[in-house]
Amino acid sequence: MLGLEVQNVKCDGCVVAIKNGLSEFEGLSIENIDIKSGNIEFKALGENSLAEVKLKLGELGYPAKS
């Protein structure tokens, strides 16, 4: 399982926005999004690279921390 910490996750609406925004990535399985820490856990990325996911999260307004 992969983990990624992102900025600006503040509410359930943010969680929905992230899930909807990342739904375009076939094979990506989001296991958990923690509002308090901003940590997103992925079960699989499919054929997508972590860099592609980070780019999309940034476009959605949730840039990855470092």
SVG drawing of the C-alpha trace seen along z (x, -y; Angstrom):
<svg xmlns="http://www.w3.org/2000/svg" viewBox="-19 -24 29 26">
<polyline fill="none" stroke="black" stroke-width="0.4" points="0.0,0.0 1.2,-3.5 0.7,-6.6 0.7,-10.2 0.2,-13.3 -1.6,-16.2 -2.5,-19.7 -5.9,-21.4 -8.0,-18.4 -10.5,-20.0 -13.8,-18.2 -15.8,-15.4 -16.4,-17.5 -12.6,-17.5 -12.6,-13.7 -15.4,-13.4 -13.6,-15.8 -10.4,-13.8 -12.1,-10.5 -14.0,-11.9 -10.9,-13.6 -8.9,-10.4 -11.6,-8.2 -10.2,-8.8 -7.2,-6.6 -8.1,-3.1 -6.9,-0.6 -6.4,-3.1 -7.9,-2.0 -8.2,-4.6 -8.3,-2.8 -8.5,-5.7 -8.3,-9.5 -7.7,-11.0 -9.0,-14.5 -7.0,-15.4 -3.6,-14.4 -4.3,-14.7 -2.9,-11.2 -4.3,-9.2 -3.7,-5.5 -3.7,-3.7 -4.0,0.0 -3.0,0.0 -2.0,-2.5 -2.7,-0.3 -0.6,-1.5 -0.5,-5.1 2.6,-6.5 2.7,-8.2 3.9,-11.4 0.7,-11.4 -1.5,-11.1 0.5,-13.9 0.0,-16.1 -3.8,-15.5 -4.0,-16.1 -2.3,-19.5 -4.7,-20.3 -7.6,-19.5 -6.1,-21.9 -4.6,-19.2 -0.9,-19.4 1.3,-16.7 3.5,-17.7 7.2,-17.3"/>
</svg>
